Amino acid sequence: MKYLVGFAILFATFSTHAFADGKGDNDPANVRRVPKDGVEIPADRESKLRDALKVLQRKIVQLEASNDAETIALLPDVTIFERAVRVALDHGEFFSPKDIDKADQLLVEGISRADQLLAGKAEWPNQSGLVVRGYVSRIDHTVQPYALVVPETYAFNHSVPTRCDLWFHGRGETLSEVNFIWGGMKTAGQYTPDHTIMLHPYGRYSNAFKFAGEVDVLEALEDVQQRYRIDEDRISVRGFSMGGAACWQFAVHYADRWFAANPGAGFSETPQFLKSFQQETLNPTPWEKSLWNMYDCDKYALNLAHCPTIAYSGENDSQKQAADVMEEALKRRGMRLRHVIGADMGHKIDDASKQVIENDMRSLAVNGRTVPITQLNFETSTLKYNRLHWLIVDGLEQHWKRAYVEASLSFNAKRFVNPPRVRVKPHNVSAFTLKFPAGTFSSLGQSLDGVRIGQTTSRAYGANDFECDVVPFTDGSAEIQAHRDQNGVWKQGPPESGLRKVHGLQGPIDDAFMDSFVFVRPTGTAANEAAGEWAASELERAIEHWRRHFRGDARVVNDTDVTEEMIQSANLVLWGDPSSNSVMAKVAEKLPVKWTEKQIVVGDKTYDAAHHAPILIYPNPLNPDRYVVFNSSFTFREYAYLNNARQVPMLPDWAVIDLRTPPGNVWPGKVAAADFFDEQWQLKTAVK
């Protein structure tokens, strides 16, 4: 199989060395625009593009009117071309004259695919080689692209499960949808292992595949798994530079999903990288330091015991620091990192190292992913990342502090008579579930004759250990739940009912934008002019920066148009104040932070509402399975765009903003106070 390789830089070697590598990007008051402004388009070229775009749009309307399920399912593979060119035209994001030429060809391809669909003869779903496809994201309902390299040996009758490697691209500040799709149509990238589908996620631009970029990877992979027969035990994650950072993140946070991980260069945490690579002097707030634990991979290094990892670094590359940090973190946990180092290499993968890595990956793929039965070791700092194989952490005693679980199964010598026992040693954990899939114990030779199905006996060992019999169901599955009671004693069964932080409802504010959300615009008049003007300005900025940085279109509705379906299916991001936003008025009294026309009350502290406004996230009182957010989009701002390691949550669960300081490139105003809610979503005793 032959591919063009001249454009490989699009997927392989975009580098933070190209930008964000000097002290010039360390001044929050002087921040260059990311992405930069595009070039001017000649009037005749723009007219030609818009005419072709209208042709494609008319064909899309025809396809949308189809009642054919297969046509509708394939429509995102067409609309990715329409959206890519339309966004570039409307927002001035052709970054060179060559981009305009690329747009011409993208529209030709989009129109060709539309014609194929209209004729009922779509060819690309059965095409090997380079294929660009799309899906509709649950986050904002926009169509998002991804690129594939489908091997010639792939069985399109889906008879053979196929290995799939995900490759995360490097940093590219001009990697618009036009450039990404063009690259996906022209290059296979760094690696094309035999009999392997290579998936190149877009990651919603240049965010190190975090936040919405992280969800993009998971959604793209899910879409590929629906369209191709992927061997679930032979999926790996790989990347270089910014893509290497992404690989570290996916390896430690989703360690049970991959047969291997292959990170190259990049960064693996925030503070040490910014000090060494960016030469930045850091003065973090207490909550910023806590929130680094969301994406700092060294805090999750233990999970790599369950994900074979082959790291790569150039010997002379400053970004070797990422693997060095992880190597030290693994050493403290009694493990060694497999670290391939390219001799005399800078920020590049040499051919000799490529061969070593490919040989190791091929060997690991032979057996594929393995599910450990007798021993698990897991660590996390948040319920956002709360599971490893058959272990699910359901509650933490304190968020953003290290939580650790050691779980082991032991088998009696008379295993056909006595059930196995499980012992769990948790730290900073208040509840957990052990969930063994069907066949787990029958495959181990467990006899189920005469066993009390679905029952367990348990006892607590000391303050931290829990032990019980595992008595499987007749299908060989088993499930055990346990929690600490009010006295700190382990009890079997689910936690007591009541509002508490759980997976998917644990904060911080940025978590609301990793699932479906709707901006709710106020239609009334704010009680205080300053708060009303600030909220309106921040909403306008949020809409633009969601598009600019996460390459989406935020859904925006008036407060009077919020439907029950939106309340049930989306996180509601409410702008304004309780006087101007009717939905905010409905929920405001049910939140721990109180906001009236005169003051904002946070515990025993009050702030003058004439020049303060709250930002917060909380389970929506109208639907506690979803969030409600006050006056905030994602919390990192323009300064963080300059280096992907800065792109971390900047605010915790709540904050009070002093509006007398204008919004800037780091903060939405002066942060007068900020903190996390406790594990029951209540204010902590000491308000900071």
N, C-alpha and C positions, 0 to 999 in steps of 0.2 A: 504494500500500500504506500503510495507516494503522496507527499503533501508539500505545499509551499512552506518554506521556513523563514522567508525574509521578514515576516511580520511577527515573529515569535516574541519579540519584546512586549507585545500587547498582553501576553499571558504570562510571561516568564520573568522578565527582568525590569519591569517598572520598579524603581527603587526610591527609597527615601533619601538616597544620595542626590537625586536629581533636584530635590527641594528639601526644605526643612532640615538642613544640615549645618546651620551656622547660627551665631548669636543674632544675626539680623532678623531671625524669626522668633526672638525671645522678648520682643517688646509688645505687650498687649495693647498699647496705645497706637501702634503703627502696624496694622495688619493688612497684608496684601489680600486681594480677593481670590477666593477659591470656590469654583473654578474661575480662571481669568475671563475677561470679556473676550467675546469672539471677534473674528475679523468681519469687515463689512462685506456684504454679499452684493455683487453687481445686480442691478435691477432686472436685467434680462434673465439672469440665472435664478433669481428668486421667483420671478414670474413662472418660469418653466417648472421649477420645483413645486410651486403651489398648484399649478395646473395638474401635474401628475399626482399630487397628493389628493386632489379632489376626485380624480378618477378612482384611486384606491379607496377613498372614503365612501364613494357611491357603491362600490362593489361590496364593501363591508356591511353597509346598510342592507343590501340584498341578502347577504349571508346571515345577518342577524335575524332576518324575517323567516329564515328556514325553520321548519319543524323537525329537521333531521338531527338526531342526537349526535351522530358522528361529525357532522359539519360543525355544530356548535362546539364540540369538544376540541376540534382542530383550529377554531377561529383565533385563539391567542397566537398561534404560529404565523398568522397573517398580520394581526394588529400590532405586533411588536415593531414591524417596519413603519407602519403609519405613525405610531406614537414617537418613535425615535426621530423621524424627520420633522414631524410637527413641533415637538419640543425644541429641537435645535433651531428651527425657523422662528418660533414665537419668542424665544428667550436669548437669541444671539449666541448660540453655542456651537457655531462652526469655528474651530480654533485655528484652522489653516485653510487655504484654498483647496487642498486635497480633500478635506472633509466634505466640501460641496460636491466633488466628483463622487465620493463614496455614497452620499445621499441619493444621487441620481440612480446608482446601481441598486441601492436598497429598495427604492420605489419600484424599479423594474422587477426585482425578485418578489416584492409584496404583491404586485399586480399579477404576476405569473402564478403565485400560490392561490390568490383569490380566484383566478380563472379556473385553476385545477379543481378547487373546491366546488365552484359553481357547476362544473361539468361532472362532478362526482368521481374525479380521477386524481386524487391527491397522491403525489409521488414521494414527497420527502419523508413521510412516516416509515417507508421501507427503503430508505437510502442509507448506504454505508458511507464512510468517510466523514467529511465535515458537515455538520447539520446544526443550524441554529433554531431553537424552539422557544416557546413562551408559555406562561401560566398566569392566572389571575390571582394576585395576592390577597389573602384574607385581611391584611393590615389596612389597606386603603382602596382595595378593589381595582388597582391599576394592573395592567399587564406588564410583566417583567420578563426579560430575556435570559436565556442561558445557552451555552454552546456545548456541543457534543463532538467527540470523535468516536464513530461507531466502526468497530473492526469489520473487515470484509468477511470474517468468519462468523459474524453474529447470525444466529438462526432466527429469521423474522417470523417463523411460525411459533416462536417462543418456547421451543422444546428444550432448549439448553440454558440453564441458569448461567449468567455471565458475571464475571468480576467487574467491579466499577471502582475507579479511582477518581476522587475529587481533587481538582487542582485549583488552588487559590492564587489569583493573579497578584502582581505587585502593585505598588502605589502608582497611580496615574492621574494627575490632576486634570488632564484633558480626556479622560476615558469616558466620554459621553456614550449614550446608547448607540449613536451612529458609529463611533469608533469601536465599541465593544462588539457589536454585531458584525461589522466589517471584518474585524480580526477573527471572529469565530467562523466566518465564511472562507478565510484565507489561510489560517495557520493551525497546526495541530499542537503547538506549544512544545515544552521541554521533553515530555515523555509520552510515548505511545506503546505501552506494553502489549505484547501479543494477547489476543483473545480478551481484550479489556475495553470496556466503554470508558472513555475519559469524559468526565463532567466538569465543565468550566463555569461555575456560577458567576453571575455579575456582581452579586453582593451589594447591589444598590450603590455602586460607585466606589468611593475611596474612603472607607471607614474601617478598614481592617476587619471587615466581615463581622462587625459587632452590631448590637441593637437590631434595627431592621435588616441590616446586612446579614446578621446571624440567622434571622428567620428566613431570609431569602435562600440561604443555603439549604435549610431544612425543607422548605417548600419546593425548591427546584429538585432536590433529591426525591422527594415524594412524588413529584410529577413524572420524573424519569422512571421510578419504580412502577408507576401505573402504566406507562407506555412501552416499557421494555422489561424483559424478564431478567431481573437483577438477582444475583446470588446474595442473599442478606448476610451470609457469613463471609463474604469476600468483597467488602467495601472498605476502602481506605481513604485517608485524608492526607494531602500533600500540598506544599506550597513553598514559595521563596520570597524573601524580602518581606514586604507587607503580608504576602501570602503565607510566609513562614510563621509570622505572628498569628495569623488566623489558624494555621495548623496546630500550633501549640494550644490555642484556646479550645478548639474542637476536640483535641486529643484528651485534655484533662477534664473538660466539662461533660463530654459524651463518650467516655472511655469504653463503654460497653457496646458501642455501635460499630467499631472498626476492627478489622483484622490487623491493621498496622497504621502508624502515623509516620510521616516523613517531613518534618519541618526543616526549612533552610533559612538561616539568618533571621531577619525580622527583629521582633522584640518579644519578650515573654512576660514582662511586667512594666509598670509605669515609672516608679520613682528612680530606680537605679539606671534605667535606660536613659531617661531624660537628663540625668546628671552626667552620664558618660558620653552619650551620643550628641545630645543637644547642648551640653554645657550650661544647663539651665539651673538657676538657683530656685529651689522649691520652698515655699512657705505655706504648706497646706493647712486648711482648717481641720479640726478633729473629724468632722463628718467626711471630708474628702479622703483622709487617710483610711477611714473605715471603708469607704466605697471603692477604693482601689482593690479591695478584696473581691469585687465582682469579677474582674478580668485578670488579676495578677495570677499567672499560671503556677508560679512557685508555691502558692498557697494550696494548690490542688495536686501537687506532684505525686502524692501517694497513689492517686488513681491510675497512674501509668503502669503500676504493677499489673493492670488488667488490659493494657493496650501496648503491644510491642512497638517501640519507637526507635527510629533511626534518624538522628539529627545530622545536619550538614552545616559546616561553616567553612568559609575561606580562611586560610591561615592568617592573612593580613587584613581581614575584614573587621571593621569596628563593630559590626553587628554580630560577630561571634559571641559578643557579650550575652546574647539571649540564651544560647546553649550553655554557656558557662554558668549562668545563674541557675538554670534548670539542673545542671550537673551537680551543683553544690546542694540544691534542695533535695535531689534524689539521694545523694550521699548521706544527708542527715536522716533519711528514712531507710537507710540500709540497702539502697539500690545503686546500680551503676548505669550510666547513660551510654548507649551505643552512639558514638560521636565520630562521624567521618569528617576528616579535615582535609580540604584541598590544599596541597603543598604550593606555597607561594601565591595562592589565589587571593584576590580582593573580593569584591562583591559579585562573585560569579561561581557557577558550578563547573568544574573541570571535567573532561571526558572520563578520566580514570575514576573519579569519585562517582560519576553517573553510573558507570558499569558496576562498581561495588554495591551501590544503593539498589540498582535494578536486580542484581543477583539476590540480595537479601530480601527484597520485596517479593520476588518470585518464590523464594523458599517459604516465606511466611504465608503466601497465598495458597500453598499446597494444602495445608491443614485448615486455613481460614480462621475465622473468629472462634474462640472457645469460650464456653460458659462455665466458670468455675462452680463446682457444686459444694465442695467442703470448706472453702475459706474465701471470705471477702474482706478487703480493707478499703475504706472509703473516707474521704474527707471533703468538706465543703464549708462555705461561709454563709450560704444563703439557701433558702428553700427553692430559689429559682433553679438551682442545679442540685437535685435532691435524690437521684437514684443511680444505682449501679447493679445491673443484672437483677437479682431477686430481692434486693434491699431497696426500700423506699423510706426516706426520712420524712416524716409527716409534721414534725414540730421541732423547733429549736428553743432552747432556754434563752438564748440571746443571739440575735442576728448580727452578722458581720464579725463574729468571733469564730475561731476555728472549731468546727464540729468534727468529730472522728467516731467512726464505728468499726469495730472488728466483729465479724459474725462468722461462726464456724459450725459445721455439722459434724457430729460423731455418730458412729454406728456400732451398736452392740454386736459382739461376736455371734449372738443368736439373732441375726438381723431378720430372719423370717418369723420371729416371734415378737421381738420388741421393736418398736418404731425408733427411728433416729431421734437424736436430741440436738437442738440448736442452742447455742450460747451466744449472746450478744453483749458486747462490752461497749456501751455508748458514752460519749463525752459531749456535753453541751447539746444533748438531744433530749427532747421531752416526749416524742412519740415516733413510732416507726411501724412499717408493715414489711413482712417477709412474704413474698408472693412467688411461689414456684409454679411454673406453667404445667399444663397437662403432660403426663408422661415422664416427669422428672424422676419420680420415685419408682414407678413401674420399670423404668429403664435401668434402675439400679438393682433390680431384682427384689424389690420390696413385695412381700406377700400381703395381699389385702384381705385374705380369708379371716373372718372372725374379728376384724379390726373395727373399733368404734369410729365410724366415719365422721370426719369433721370435728372431732373433739380433741382437746389437748389438756395436758396437766402442766402446771407451771409453778415455779418458785423463784424468788428473787435471791440473788447472791450479792450481798454487800450493798453498797449505795449505788453502784453503777452497773452491775451485771444482771442479766436476765437470762433464764434458762427454761426451756420447756420441751416436752415431747412434740414431735412433728408427726401427726397422724393423718396420712393423706386421704383425699377423696378417692373414689373408685377409679377415676381417670388418671390417677397418679399425680394430681396437682395438690397443692396445699396453700393455705393462707393464714398468717398469724398477725394479729395487731396487738400492740402494747403501748402503754402510755404511763407517764408518771402521774400519780394523784397529787392532791394538794399537799400531802405530807412528804412528797418526793419518793414515794414507794412505787415500784413498777407493778402495774396491774395489766392483766390481759384484756384486750378489747380496745375499741376506738377511743380517742380522747372524748372528754365530756363536751356536750354541745355548747355553743356560744361563739361569739366573734373572736377569731384568732387569725394570726398569719398562717397561710397555707400556700402550697405550691401554686404559682400563678396569681396569688393575691398576697404578696409579701413586700411590695415596693422594691426600689424607691420610685420616684416620679417617672423616671425614664422607662420603667417596665410597662407603663400604660401604652407605649408606642411600639411594643413588640407583639401586639395583637390588634384586632379590629378596633378602630377609634373614630370618633366624630367630633369635630370642632363645633361647639354650640355658641353662636353669636348672639349677643344681647340685642333686644329691640326696644328696651325701655331706657330710662334716663338714670344715670348713676347718681347715688346720693352725694358723692364727692367728685368734683370735676377732675381733680388730679388722678384719682384712681380710674375714672372712666377713660381719660385720655391715655393713660399708661396701658390699660388693658387693651384698648383699641389698637394702639401701636404695636404691642406685643403679639396680638393676634395676626395683624398684617405681616409682621416679621415671621411668625411661625409658619404661615402658609407658604411664604416665599422660600424659607430655608428648608422646609420639608421637601419642597420640590428640588431645590438646588443641591442639598446635601444627601438626601435619601431618595431622590429621583422618583418621587411619587406626587400624587395630587390629593391633598388632604380633603376629606369630605367635610363640607361646611354647611350647616343649616341654622336657621333662626331658632331661637328658643321656643317660639310658638309653633314650630314645625317638627319638634321632636316626637317621634312615634314610639309606641310600645315595642315595636320590633327593634328599634335602635336601642332602647333601654335594655332589652334582653340580649342583644347580640353584640353590643359594642361598648367600649369604654367611652364615657362622656367627658369631654374636655370643655369645661364651662368657662366662658370669658365674661368679664364685667364684675358686677357685685350683686348682692341679693336684691337690690332695688331695680337694677337694669335687666337682670337675667332671671326669668320666672322659674327656670329649672333649678338654678342655684338657690333661689328662695325656698324651694320645696325641700332641699336637702340640708341647707346651712345649719338649721337648728339641731340637726341630729349628729353633728360632727363635734369632735373635742375642741377644735379651734372655733371660737365664736366671733362673728363679724356683724356688727351693727353699724348704723349710720354714724355713730359717735366714736366707736372704739373697736379694736381687735383684742380679744381676751384669750391669752394662752396660759392656762394654769393660773398662777397668782400674778401674772404680769399683764399689763395693758399697754396698747399702742394707739396713738391718735389716728383714727381712720381718715382724717383730713389729708394726711400725707404718708399713709402706710397701706399696704395691701398684702394679703396672705397668698402664698402658693402652697398647694398640698395635694396629696393623693390619699384616697381612702376607699374602702369598699362602698359601692354606691348604695345608699339606703333604699333606693327604689328597686335595686336588684343586687344583693350582696355578692353575687357571683361575678360581678364586673366592677371596674374602678370608676370613681368619679375624680376628676382633676380640676383644680382651680388655677386658671391663668398661667399655664405653662405648657410648652412643648418639650422636646428633649432638652436637657439642661446644660449641655456644653455648647459654647458659642464660637464665634469666628476665630478666636485665638487658638482653639483646639484643632481647627481644620488644618493648621500648618504642620502638625505632627500627629500621626495616628495614635501614638502612645498617650497623647493628651485627651483622647476621645473616650472619656470615662464619665460616669455621673458626677455632676457638680453640686447637686442639692440632694438632701435625704428625703424624708417623707413629708416634711413641712418646713416652711420658711416664712418669715415676715420681712417684707421688702420696704425699705425707707425710700420713698419716691422722690425725695429731695435730691438724691444722687441719680443722674440720668443713667439709663441702661448703657452698657458698654460691650466690649468684645469678650468679656469674661463673665460678667454678672448682669442680671436684669435690673440692677439698681443696687443700692447698698443693702447687704444682708444684715438686718438688725438682730435676727435670731433664727436658728434653724436646728433641727434635730430629727431623730427617728421616733415614730410611735413605738410603744413596747409590743410584745408578742400578742397582746390582746387588742391591738390597735387603739391604745389609750396613751395619753400624755405620760411621759416619765415624771417621776416625782420632782426632779430638779430640771426645770426648763432652762435651756441654754440660749 
